[in-house]
Amino acid sequence: MKKLIYISLFISSLCIAEPEWIFNPDKAGYPLSIVGSAFPQKMGDRAQYKQAELSARREFSANKSIYVKSIQKEYTDSDNNSHFESNSYLNSSGLIDFSSLEKVKEWKDPKTGELFLLFALTH
């Protein structure tokens, strides 16, 4: 019986599930988050880390966008006077650069050795 327990513990330790933020960085709990990854590099761990950071930078620059919401109202009051209102809302990730983000989590896949880094806007 003990042998069976040890075997099941060993197998369950091999089946470590990846963190949810790897595939859903929006669910990491930060207003803005980006994931970068890299497979093991011939030049070692530091090179792998730099490649994962570069991957996150590329992802960040690919996702820069500007969102403009504009509302225009035209109405007539009870005195039959016409009125016009216009409001605009601009949201631009271009106002934030990658240096505003900080590395908050990292995870290395035990099977493949792939390194995942989560960079987020924490404030």
Order of alpha helices (4+ residues) and beta strands (2+ residues): alpha-beta-alpha-beta-beta-beta-beta
